[in-house]
Amino acid sequence: MPEPVIKVLSGPSALSKGMSDALTGGASSLLSAGSSAADRFPFDREQLFGVLHFRLYETDRARKRARWFGGRLYNKLSGEDAGYIPVSGMHLRQTLDAIRIQTPDFVVNAGQYLLRYDYAKRAYEQLKGEREAEAG
């Protein structure tokens, strides 16, 4: 059976959020809120291209590491997935739009998701082609 195209990431548990707030005096909530707010704003095509470039690069590194036991262990401990890239709901919408795929109804802008590598690569190649067409 093929891997799902989109995986929904679960948010932090109440216990881990409470521990984090206790250790940082609540400052992590402010930093996390700033990061979450940035994920809710759409990128222009150039910014989306840059983010996909970086995320695909990181996933390529995780894929290479996954070829041996120590690399798979590192990926597991670091939370990296060799088959998926992490994206926010807003950026998932934009990525799927680049390859003309309708976003599923369950995707919300504030959500956090994993997009299968091959779909992210297709979107990256599409945006790369658009850039080259504009430049040439």
N, C-alpha and C positions, 0 to 999 in steps of 0.2 A: 504494500500500500504506500502511495507517495506521501511525502511529508506535507503537512499543511502549509499553505502560502503565508498565512499570518498566524502568529501566536500572540495571545494576550498575556502580558506580564502582570503578575499580581503585585499589589502595592505592599508597602511595609506593614507588618503587623502592629497592633497597638502597643505590644510589649517593646518591640524594637524601637518604635518612635519614642516611647516614654524613656527608654534607656538613653537614646541619642540626645533627647532634650535635657535629661538630667546631667549628662556628661558635659554638654556644651553650653549649658545655661540657656537653652532655647535658641542659640544663634544659628544652629543648623537649620532650623525652620525658616529663618529669614533667607539664608543662602539657597535653600532648596526651593523656596517660593520664587526667588529671582530666576533660578534655572527653569522652573516649571513655567513661569510667565514667558520666558524666551521661547520655549517649545510651543507655545500657543499662537505665536505670530507666524504668518506665512513667509517663506523665503522667496526671493526673486529667483529666476531660473539659474543665474550664475551662482548664487549662494547654495541652492539645492545641489547643483553640480559639485561644488566644493565639499559639501557635507557627505554626499554619496562617495566621492573620491576617497575621503579620509576613512569612512566606515568600511568601504570595500577593502581598502589597504589593510586595516586592522583585522578584518575577517580573513583575508588572505594569509596573514601571519598566523592566525589561529588554525586555519586549515593545514598549513605546513606543520605546525606543532602537533596537530592531531594524528600525524603519521606514526608517532612513537608514544610509548606509555607515559614517559615523563611529560611530554607535551600535552597529552590528554589530561593528565593530572593538573598541570598548570592551568589549562583552560577551565577545568572544573572549579579550581580554587579561586581563579580570578573572575569567574562568571562570564567568560567569553564563550561564544557559541560559534563553532566552525561552519555552521550552515545558515546562519541568520545574522542580519544586522539590526541593531536597536534603533527605533524611530518613535517619535511622538505621533499622536493621532493626526495632527495638522500636517506634519511632514510625510506621513504615510499617504494621506489623501493626495498631496502634491506628487509624490513619487508614482503612485498608481495612475494618476491623471496623465503623467508624462508618457506612459505606455498605453494609454487609452483603456484602462480597466476601471470599471465603476467600483467605488469604495463600498464595502459592505455596510449595512445599516448599523451594525454593532460598534463601529469605530467612532470614537468621540475624540474631539480635538485635544482634550487634556489627558487622554489615555496614553499608555506606554505599550508598545508592541514590538514584536520581532518580525521582520520581513525576510522571507526566504531569499538566499543569496542570488539565485538565478534571476529573480524578478528585479531585485535591486540593480543587478548588473545590466539587465535590459534597459532599465530607466536611465542608468548612467550612460550607456552607449547611445541612447536616443538623444540625451542632452548634449553629449559630446558631438554628435552629428549636427545638431542645431547650431552649436558654437562654431563649428568648422564652416558651415554653410554661410553664417553671418560674416565670418572673417574673410571668406574667399569670394 
